[in-house]
Every structure is written in structure tokens, then in C-alpha cells.
């Protein structure tokens, strides 16, 4: 099933997500969707804002932390990215992609990956 961020009509996707967020402001998924849309458009500050808001609404959901980590990684802020990937891995230890992401940004930070806990 495609996400709203993958639709070709991004304005329509944005309108749908904003309307959904207005009707159900406590649902973090709307803000994850808005963040994904901004991320896919390269609007990283807005993506980070929406991911942070999703984290405020659902602090025990690893997806917000992982996506915020992706936004920081894309913007070259690898230490921040690693912090958020670690939080995502802590909340969802069974998701192996988070461990790979931590190793990837550790390499970009020129740190020793062998010292990273798995």
C-alpha cells in the first residue's frame, strides 16, 4: 500500500495529512506522514519538526526516533542521527535496521564501530 508521501500529487497528500491532523491532533501517525512528505521533498527542517512532534505525541514509538535519525543523517548531522537511532533501537530492539543505521553513522563520524554495542 503506498504512503501519502509517495503520491504524485504532493499538494493533495499534504492537504489530506493536514486535515487529518486537524481532526485528530493527538495522532502521531499524521505527523510522521507529514514528516515523510517533507523528507521526500528535501525539506529537512520541516521534516525534523514533524518527527519531533510525533515523538512528543508517542514517545514510546520507535518510528519517530528512527525517522528523525534519518533526517539528521541526510543533513549530515551524524552524531544527532546516532542518538535518535539508538533511542529507536532501545524501544524496538528486534528491528535490525536500527543497528545497521547506528553502524553506518558511526562510520561517518569516523568512530570505531567495534565499540558500538549491538
BELGI-V814040 format. One record per backbone hydrogen bond with DSSP energy under -0.5 kcal/mol. NH is the residue of the N-H (numbers start at 1). CO is the residue of the C=O. E is the energy in kcal/mol with one decimal. If there is no record, write none. Layout:
nh=<NH;NH>
co=<CO;CO>
e=<E;E>
//
This chain:
nh=<6;7;10;13;14;15;16;17;18;19;20;21;22;23;24;27;28;30;31;32;33;34;35;36;37;38;39;40;41;42;43;44;47;48;49;50;51;52;53;54;55;56;57;58;61;62;64;65;66;67;68;69;70;71;72;73;74;75;76;77;78;81;82;83;84;85;86;87;88;89;90;91;92;95;96;98;99;100;101;102;103;104;105;106;107;108;109;110;111;113;115;116>
co=<3;4;8;9;10;11;12;13;14;15;16;17;18;19;20;24;26;27;27;28;29;30;31;32;33;34;35;36;37;39;38;42;43;44;45;46;47;48;49;50;51;52;53;54;58;60;61;61;62;63;64;65;66;67;68;69;70;71;73;72;76;77;78;79;80;81;82;83;84;85;86;87;88;92;94;95;95;96;97;98;99;100;101;102;103;104;105;107;106;111;112;113>
e=<-1.3;-1.3;-1.4;-2.1;-2.7;-2.4;-2.6;-2.4;-2.8;-2.4;-2.4;-2.5;-2.1;-2.1;-2.1;-1.9;-0.8;-1.0;-0.7;-2.1;-2.3;-2.2;-2.5;-2.6;-2.3;-2.5;-2.9;-2.6;-1.1;-1.5;-2.6;-1.5;-2.1;-2.9;-2.0;-2.3;-2.5;-2.7;-2.2;-2.2;-2.1;-2.2;-1.9;-2.2;-1.9;-0.7;-0.8;-0.7;-2.6;-2.5;-2.2;-2.4;-2.1;-2.1;-2.4;-2.6;-2.8;-1.6;-1.7;-2.6;-1.2;-2.2;-2.6;-1.9;-2.1;-2.6;-2.5;-1.8;-2.2;-2.5;-2.5;-2.1;-2.2;-1.8;-1.0;-1.1;-0.7;-2.0;-2.4;-2.1;-2.1;-2.5;-2.5;-2.0;-2.1;-1.6;-1.8;-1.2;-2.6;-0.7;-1.2;-1.8>
//
